[in-house]
Amino acid sequence: MKSRSSTLLVILVLQALLLSAAVAKGPAGPKKQCWCGECTSWSGVWTCDDLLTKCAATCKNCVPVSTGKGATKYRCRDFLPENCGCKIH
């Protein structure tokens, strides 16, 4: 009987470890990746400063920027996800 209770205890401990690992990992949904190289923060809101030849199709707020040589580049002014890790400009 003692070996049966210790086996049950081991199983319960292993299940608790698996559950805590799953909770620590977080939800298994798609994560937003930081696609920005240089960014600026204003009041805790981060935006991207990268100049692009065109904005990505997923960009909702694409702003034209004059480069001074008659050419126009673009900046995506969508808010960046938290902990982006881009270089502060």
C-alpha positions in Angstrom: 0.0 0.0 0.0 2.9 2.4 0.8 4.4 2.0 -2.7 1.0 2.9 -4.3 0.7 6.1 -2.3 4.3 7.1 -3.1 3.6 6.5 -6.8 0.5 8.6 -6.6 2.5 11.4 -4.9 5.2 11.3 -7.7 2.4 11.5 -10.4 0.8 14.5 -8.6 4.2 16.3 -8.3 4.9 15.7 -12.0 1.5 17.0 -13.0 2.0 20.1 -10.9 5.4 20.7 -12.6 3.8 20.4 -16.1 1.0 22.7 -15.2 3.3 25.4 -13.7 5.5 25.2 -16.9 2.5 25.6 -19.1 1.3 28.6 -17.1 4.8 30.2 -17.1 5.1 29.8 -20.9 1.9 31.9 -21.4 -0.7 31.7 -24.1 0.2 29.8 -27.3 -1.0 32.5 -29.7 0.9 34.4 -32.4 3.2 37.0 -30.9 3.8 40.4 -32.5 7.4 40.7 -33.5 9.3 43.9 -33.4 10.2 44.8 -36.9 11.7 48.2 -36.1 15.4 49.0 -36.0 15.2 52.5 -34.4 12.4 53.8 -32.3 11.2 56.8 -30.2 9.2 56.8 -27.1 6.7 59.6 -26.2 4.9 59.2 -22.9 5.5 55.5 -22.9 4.2 54.9 -26.4 6.8 53.6 -28.8 6.8 54.3 -32.5 9.2 53.3 -35.3 11.7 55.8 -36.9 12.9 53.5 -39.7 12.7 55.1 -43.2 11.3 52.6 -45.7 10.8 52.6 -49.4 7.2 51.5 -48.7 5.3 50.5 -45.7 4.4 46.9 -45.0 0.8 45.8 -45.9 0.1 45.4 -42.2 0.9 49.0 -41.4 -2.2 51.0 -40.6 -0.6 54.5 -40.2 1.9 55.0 -43.1 3.4 58.5 -43.2 5.3 60.0 -46.2 8.6 61.7 -45.3 10.6 63.9 -47.6 14.3 63.0 -47.7 15.4 66.4 -49.1 16.7 64.9 -52.4 13.3 64.9 -54.0 12.6 61.4 -53.0 9.9 60.3 -50.6 10.3 57.6 -48.0 7.8 56.3 -45.5 7.5 55.6 -41.8 5.0 53.3 -40.2 3.6 55.2 -37.2 1.8 52.2 -35.7 2.4 51.7 -32.0 5.0 49.1 -31.3 4.5 46.2 -28.9 5.9 46.4 -25.3 9.5 45.4 -24.8 10.3 45.9 -28.5 14.0 46.0 -28.0 14.7 48.4 -30.8 17.5 50.9 -30.7 16.4 54.2 -29.1 16.8 57.0 -31.6 
